């Protein structure tokens, strides 16, 4: 629906508007013409579909616009430099974009580069009737018709604050330059996952055009992970619709809502890759399509959370023991952590597996770690081993990395008010190899001495990166719900107190 104000200065069209230089006789004759315009009052215009084409290439159709017959009020001698004589109107408009997406995008890019939109409108038939729509009186006998009407429209693209100025051969803004995500909420309910998001979009349309949009459909897809074959198609994951919106200045407020689509099992890898990037504080690639313009794909990014979310919290190890086995040492104990999803993700989750990659320190952790995993997903295979930090952090003396995933137990708990869903997770470590870091034998011996001879044992700092496999309640995989995703590259930091009984007997070198 297009809202606006319309009127036709018919006095100017037929040449009967008042002029101070007119003679008395000519002024009398014009007043008779103005009287006739007031008697006719209005006309109704019936247009055939309007084809919009680039002025430079009129054979290429960009869009077809269809409107119902329109009533246009007539006036004579309207006040100059005023719009009070225009009549408010609401006109339903159907716009059908071309299916030639390449030509449409090329036109948009070139128009932005030169700073002007120059189009030609082609109207095959135009019929004008006097009077109101459906009027069968004397006014309807006034009929005017034209064929092959080809007006040219040139519009200067206005400068928009926050965007590069149009013209000067500048590239057009990207989707992420125009649209800003304000908030989102993802929830599990009724065996499904629902999505709602609020965003703002910069409005580049001039002030004098009002427009109300109906709901518009979109499909959100995730590209295949980078280490997959580039020929693999993207994975559709959600179907959403925009709520009706109006063009407001300077920004348009948008709300979209929808649900996660039924997913193939192969979608787990794309979802895991997306979520791992997001929870690691990174932008994640997405694709947006709409059935209204088949073939058009908007490649953009889902913005990174700011600040970076702290997914693993309150990490600790209880009942930890370090014992010699042959020429090596192994560690056992129970790992505890609080898994807190970012704000806006309020889905039911439970953790089924964890994979810790841990550095052990003599005392509290001294420096942030630098061995975060690059988000990568290898379902049911251990995450790839990352190189040790170089240089090694001060007082770090050992490395613990299991050979496989550790089974985990989880329980829903109340998390922080500014975060999403939260679960308490625990997993047992049984005889996992403990490797003394190269060149840190002395630090290890010093720590063992503290444990043996100290009255309270010794405090060991733990720092590293973990992967967590979670099942999301309501995630609609084709072979059943609650599909599993792997979140990798999750940094953590904690501590554990080790007593004398936990390390006896150990060789002292």
N, C-alpha and C positions, 0 to 999 in steps of 0.2 A: 504494500500500500504506500503510495507516494502522496505526501501532504504538501500543499503549496498554496499560492495565491495566483489567480489568473484573471485576465480581462483583456479585451481587444479594443484598442483605440480606433473604432470604426470611422470616427470623424477624420482621422489622419489618413486612413486607407482610401476613403472616397473624396477627400479634399474639402471637407466642409467645416473644419475647425475655425474658430474665430481668428481673424487677423486684423490688427489695427489699421493696416493700409488698405483694407477693402473699401470699395465705394458703398453707398447706401443700398443700391440695388443688389450688388453682389452679396452684401451682408444679409439682406433679406432672403436671397436665394439660398445661402448657406444655412440660415436658421431653419428654413423649410427642410433641408436635408438632415439637420440635427434632430428636428422633430420626428422625422421618419425613423432615424436610428433608435430614438427612445421608444417609439411605438413597436418596432421590431423586437427590442429588448435584449434578445440573445439569439444565438445560433447553436446547433448541435453538429459536431464534426465526427464523421465516421472514417477511420483510417484503416487501410489494409495493413497487415504486419509490416513493421518497419525494419529494414535490414541495415545494420550498422557495419560500415567497412572503413578501413584506413583510407584516408583521402588519397594517399599515394598509390594504393592498390585496391581500387573499388571492386575488383572481382573477388576479393577475399572477404568472406563474411565473418565478422567477429561475434555478432550476437543478433538475435531477432527479438524485437520488442512488440508485444501485442497489448492493446488497450481496448476497453469497451468504448462505445460512443461517448463523447465528452461535450457537456454544455459549457459554452463560453459566453459570459455576459458581455454586452456591447455598451460602449459609452462614447460620448463625444465631448471634446474640450475637457479632458481630465486635468486635474491640477498637476502642474509640472513638478518634477523632482520630489514627488510623493507617491506612496503606494497605498494610500488609504482607500482609493477607488477600486482596488483589486479585491476579488471575492475569494475567500478560503475554499479550497476544494480538496477532496480525497479521491484519488484515482487508483483502483487496483491495476497493477502493471505486472505482466508476465514477461520475464526476461529469460530467454533460452540461449545460453552461451554456445559458441561453436564447439564442435567436437575436435576441431583442429587445434589441439592444445599448443603445439609448437608455434603456430602463427599468432595465437593469442599472447603467449609469453614474449614472443619477439616484439609484438606491438607495444606491450607494456614497457619493456626494456628501452626500446628506441624512443618512446614518448618521454620517459623520464630523462633520458640523456639530453634531449633537445629542450625539455622544459615545457612542452606543449602537447595537448591531445588534439589531433586534427583528424576528424572523421567525416564521412559522408553518409547521410541517411537517405535511403531510397524507399519511397512510398509508391507502390504501384498504382493505387487508386485512392483518391480523397474526395469525399462527397460532403458538402455543407448544406444543411437544411435550416431554414428559418424557424425560430420558436424553440420551445422546450422539446425534450425527447418525448416522442409519442404524440406531439401536437398535430392535430388533423385540421386545424383551422386555416385561416388565410395566410398566416405566417409561414406555414409549411410549403407554400407554393414558391417561396424563394429558394431555389436550388442552384448550387454551383458545384461543378465537378472538375477535378484535374487528374491527369494521369502522369506517371513517371516523374513524380516530384523528387528533386535531388538537392536538398539544402546541404550546405557545408557548415560544419560546426568546428570552431577553433576555441579551445579553452586553455588558458595558462594554468599550469599546475602550480598551486600555491605552495609557498615554503611552509614547512611544518616544523615547529620547535622540536629539537631532539633528533631530527633526521638530516642527512646530508641534503643540501639544496638541490632541487631538480635543475636540469640544464648543465651546462659546462662539461658535458660528456661524463657526468657522474653516473655510477651504477645505481640502480634502484635499491631501496632498502630491502633487507631480508625479512622473512616472516618473524623472526625473533626480535628484529628492530621495531616491528609494528605492534606486536602482541606481547603483553607482560602478564605472566601468571601471578595472581594475587594469593590464592589459596586453593586447596583441594582437600577432598575427604574421600577415602576409600574404605568401605565397610563391608563386612560379611553379614548377610541376612537372608533368611529363607533359602538356604542352600545355593546362594549366588553371591556375586561380588558386585556392588554398585559403586558408581563413580559420580562425583559432582565437583565442579571446579568453577572458580570465578577468575575472570581476567579482565584486563582493560586493553583496548586497541586504540591507537592513534587514528583520529578521523581526518583524512585528507580531503574530505568533500567540502565545498564552499558552504558558507553559512546559510545561503538562501534556498537550500534543498533539504527538505524534510522527508524522511523515509522510515517506514516501519517494516521490519523483516519478519516473515513467518519463521517457525522452527526450521532449521536447516540440518540435514543429516551429515555425519562425518564418520569415518572409520580410522582408528589409530592402529598403526602397525609398527612392529619392531624389525629392524634389519637383522639378517642372519649374523651370528657372531663373526668377528673379523677373521678368525682362523678357519671358518667354514668356506666352502666353495663359493666364489662370488656369483656363480650362476643361480644359487638358491634364491627363491623368491622371499620377500619379506613375510613376516608372520602377523596376520591380523589378530589383535588382542582385545579390542574394545570397540563398541558401537555407541556413539553419543549423538545427541541432538542439542543444538543451541536453543535456548529459550527465546521467544520473541524479543527483539530489541529495536531501539530507535537510534538514529544518528544524532548524537549529542556532541557538543564541543567543550573542551578540546579532545576529550577521550570518550570512547564508547564503552559502556559497561556490558560485559558478556557473562552469561552463565550457561554452562553445558552440563548435561547429565546423561547417564547411560549405564551400561553394564559390560562386564567382561564377556567376550564371546566364547562359545565352546571351542576348546583348544585341542589341537593334535598333540600327541605325546612329544613330538619333536619341538614343540613350542617351549618346553621346559628350559632348554638351553638358552634361547633368546631372552626369556623372562629372567633367568638367573643372571645373565650378562647385564641386562638393564638394571636390575636391582642392585647387583654388586657395585656397579659404577655409581648409582645414586647414593647408596649408603656410605660409599667411600668419598662422598663430597665432590663427585665429578658430574659434568653434563653427560646426558645419555641421548644417543641419536634416536629419533622417532620419525615416522612418516605419516602424513595426513592426506587422506583422499576423500572425495565426496562423489556419490553417484550422480550429482547434478552436473558434474563436468568429468565424464569418464576419461581416463587416461592422464589426468593431471595429478601429479604427486608432489606434495610439498615436503621437502626434506628439511627438517629443523632439529632442534635439540630440546629435551626436557631440562629445564634449568637445574643447576646443582643447588642443593640446600645450603643456606648460609645462616648460621655457621655450620660447619661440617658436623653431622650428627655423631654422637658417641653411642655406638650400638652395644658394645660390650662394656659393662660397668661392674664394679664391686667384684673383680676377679680375685679368687683366692684358691689355695690348695690346702686341703685338710688331710691329716694322717699320712703325710708324705714320708716316704722311706727311700733311702739310697743304699743299695747293697751291692757288693761285688759278685759277679758271676764270671768265673774263669778270669780272663784277662780284661774284661770290660765291667762297667758298672751299669746298673739299671735303676730306674726310679718308679715308684708306685705311689698312689694317692688318689684323692678325689678332687676334681676340678669343679669349682662352683662359679657361676657368673649370672649376671642379670642381663638379658637381651632386651633392649629397648628400641623399638622401631621409631623412625622419624615421625614428627608431627604430621598429621593428616592420614597416616596409614593405620586405621583402626580395625584391622581384620583379626579373626581368630587364628592363632598360629600355635604349633607345637614343634619343638626341635627333636629330631630323630637321631641325628649324628653330629659330631663335632670333630674338628681336626686342628689341634693346637700346634703351633711352631714357636718354641719358647727359648729365650735366652735367660739364664739364671745368673743373678748378681750376688756378690758379697755385700749385703746391706740393701737398702732401698735403691730402686732404679735411679741412676744418676743422670742419664741423658735420654731424650726421646730416641726411639729406634728408627732405623732407616731401611728395614728389610720388609716394607709393606709389599704385599703381593700385587702384581698387576692383575686386575679383575679378569679371571679366566675360569671357565666352567668345564669340568670333566666329570659328568655325573657318575657317581659311585667309584671314581678313581681318586686317589689322594691328589690334592692340589700340587702342582709342580714345585719342587724345592727351589727356594730362592737363595742366592749367594749370601754369605754372612756379611755383616756391615764391615766396611773397610774405611777407616781403621775401626777396630773393635772398641766398643764403649768401655770407659774405665770401670774396673771391678767386675765386669762380666766374665764368668769363668766356665760356663757349661752351656750346652745346647741340647734341648730335648725335642725330638720330633718322632712321633709314632710312625710305624710303617703303613698303617691303614687308619680309616675313620674309626672313631670311638663311639659306641652306642651311647645315647644320651637319654635322660629323663627330663621332662619339663613340666612346669606348673604355672598356670596363669596367676599373675600378681598385679597389684595396683602399681602403675608406674608413675613417673613425674607428671605433673599437670600439663606441662608444655611439650609432651611427647605423645607418641602413638601407643600401640599395644605393647605390653611388657610380659615376659615370662622368665621364671627362674629356671636355670638349666644346670644339671650336674652330670658328670661323666667320670668313670673310673679309669685311671691309668694303671695298667698292670705290667710291671717289668719292661718299661720302655727304655731303650738304650739312652744313657746319659753320656754325652761326648764332651770331654774336657776340651775347651777351645785351644787352638794352636798358640803356644807361647804363654798360656795362662795356668800352667801347672802350679806355680808358686801361689797364685791367688786361690786356687782350689785347695791347696794344702792349708793355707791360712784360714780358710772358711771351715775346713774340717776341724782344725785346732779349736776354733771358737765353739763349735758344736760340742766337742768332747770335754773341753775344760771349762766352758762357761756354765754358770748356774742356771741360766734361762735358755740355754741353747743358742741359736744364732738366727738372725732374720735374713732371709733370702728374698731379694727382689726378683720378680718375674715380669718379663716384657716380651711381646712378640705379636704375631699375626695369627688369626684363627679363621677357619671356615666353619659355617654352621649350615646344616641342611634342615630346612623348615618345611612343614606342610601347612598350606594356607587353607583354612576352612572355606568351602564354597568355590574354590578355584575349579572351573568346569572343564576338566580334561575329557576328551571324547571317550576314554575308557573308564571314566569314573571321576568323582570329585576329589578335592583335597590333594591335588598334585604337589609334587615336591620341587622345591627350588634350593639352589645352593648359593649362599652369600659368602663371598670370599674377600680376602684383603681387609679383614676387620682388625684394626689394631687394639691392643689391650695392654694393661699394666696392673700389677698387683704385687702381693707379697705372701710369704709363707714362713712360719717359724718352725725350724727343724731342731728337735731335741736330740740328746745323746743316744737314746734308744733307737732313733730313726737311722743312725749311720754306724751301727756297730755290728761286726768289727770291720773297719776299713784300714787298708795299708796306709801308713804315713811315710811319704817320701821326702 
